[in-house]
Amino acid sequence: MYVAVKGGERAIDNAHAWLAEERRGDTSVAELSVAQIREQLSLAVNRVMAEGSLYDPDLAALAIKQARGDLIEAIFLIRAYRTTLPRLGASEPVKTADMACERRISATFKDAPGGQVLGPTFDYTHRLLDFKLAAESEAPQASEAEPAKGQTPHITGFLNREGLIQSEPESDETPPDLTREPMELPADRALRLQSLSRGDEGFILSMAYSTQRGYARNHAFVGELRIGSVPVEMEVPELGFAIEIGEITLTECETVNQFTGSKTEPPQFTRGYGLVFGQTERKAISMALVDRALRWNELGEEDQGAPAQDEEFVLMHADNIQATGFLEHIKLPHYVDFQSELELVRKLRREAETQSMPEVAE
Amino acid sequence: MTDQAYNFAYLDEQTKRMIRRAILKGLAIPGYQVPFASREMPMPYGWGTGGVQVSAATLTPEDTFKVIDQGADDTTNAVSIRKFFQRTAGVATTEETDKATVIQTRHRIPETPLGEDQVLVYQVPIPEPLRFLEPRETETRKMHSLEEYGLMHVKLYEDISQHGAIATSYAYPVKVEGRYVMDPSPIPKFDNPKMADCPAIQLFGAGREQRIYALPPYTKVVSLDFEDHPFDPSKADHACDLCGAGESYLDEVITDDAGGRMFVCSDTDYCRARREAGHLGAQAAVMEEEAGA
């Protein structure tokens, strides 16, 4: 016998209590501290900061702890917090040429001013499970060298001197802010880059991969990949000049792409660009490839109908918080809509049966 | 962080101002989808973030707020949204349709007719009625501005030629004041006639899709149809088994594993009020017994 379902409120409270208990796990195991997550799961922290669009390692670590390690959930917590923060002002554009690089590599030149610096990378590790980590307590120590002096110039700058790579139009215009204005299509490059930078790493990676496999193929060389800290400056109205308010770690990738020229452009190299918070190089390289694929129109290239060339497709589906929300909402009750579908299917079947009846009678 | 750290109804005043401007524009151009800078809310996209933002921008401390999901006040998400505004706005809440000044809804319009002092806020998943005919926003916006709705009529016509009827049972498209084709949100088509000439303000919020649209009071809203295939706001051919209502939208509830089922009002407040007024459905007595046992 049906009794109207009451007690949604109690069910929610109980679910939350159970969730909190599950998050803590076995209490005979020591609890993770936020500082441990920040220091020892730093690449997860970086991803949460990048896609959460908020540079705060402590909050990102807290979000990861609260989300039980579900990074999309952690990104969501950060985004929801971020929207409540007041805007005090805007920083000056950061100068990545001033970056104190801890990693800087070029795939296009064997050596270049500033040198190749491998930095802390998984690239040449053998992916063998290190069972010592299951027990080890000794802190590893790496040898240190003197930091490089002076600026590390951008590799594409050398190509630019010969006019071999297309130059980007310079503009001091304030770019649109995706978090304060609705996305408008067609989007300019600044808006596209903003969207890609906070887009889902997996989605951007797969989109980039699809261009490598021939869907709008445009062979990309990693002209340069650099990771390091840059100062952030802000102009304070009372002072009338910019002061440094802190430092952030960024990953920047510039790709150099083949281009045979078009009706409007001479043969030259072209660029893709990726810039992401933290050490997030898979994302930065992917972003540069997708950026380049999306530029087909402004470079006068052919529309091959590839997914990665389709601005609306890429930008409208890159955000994992939007995607996961809409995807998961289908588990909410839909019995009203389903009921109307039920009635419709029954009605259509009834009509189909009555229509076929005379034949049956014959 | 304490609740006091948040502004009244959660959103800051600048954001609410931006949303109110979109609402006013929507009311000025009935049925037109106004882009707005939707914010990330502390509940997921798909859970009614558009409706929540519209409610947040609409509520005043004097308002009485009601939330329904699938017609019911006690479904989990309705409970959750009601709690959210109790906590962040401290507004009075009610389950009674005629006592509410702002009603947020998902997938239903209350059975009790709305009045001039009420605002109905719809949660909208996909605001674009043409979306499943044309996936590109750049194209559908063009179609709206040119009033190019042929594709929609062709779709409805194809339904009739294939199935003998229009095979859309919810989110049934409407035309507003003879101009914009509008998605009424996934309400059953049974509810469509209630939108027309309604004394209340009807606001539609789509958070993820960043759109707001609106129907001012007493707006002409016509469900699309053909002269020889007129719109049919059908519902289950039963009366409510609890309150006996013959004119309300019904949910079908499976009661056993031998094909047993019953039909009950989807609008829980309407059903409760009728039962309290002494109306009884076919299985009401059985229910009383079970509840007492």
Interface residues (C-beta under 8 A of the other chain):
Chain A: M1 Y2 V3 A4 V5 K6 G7 G8 E9 A11 I12 F76 R79 A80 R82 T83 T84 P86 T179 R180 E181 P182 M183 E184 L185 P186 E312 M316 I321 Q322 T324 G325 F326 L327 E328 H329 I330 L332 P333 H334 Y335 V336 D337 Q339 S340 E341 L342 E343 L344 K347 L348 E351
Chain B: Y6 Y10 D12 P35 F36 A37 S38 R39 E40 M41 P42 P44 Y45 G46 W47 T49 D69 Q70 G71 D74 T75 T76 N77 A78 V79 S80 K83 H107 R108 P125 R136 E137 T138 H163 G164 A165 A167 S169 Y170 A171 P186 I187 P188 K189 F190 R208 Q210 S234 K235 A236 L242 Y249 L250 D251 E252 V253 T255 M262 V264 S266 T268 C271 Q283 V286 M287 E290 A291
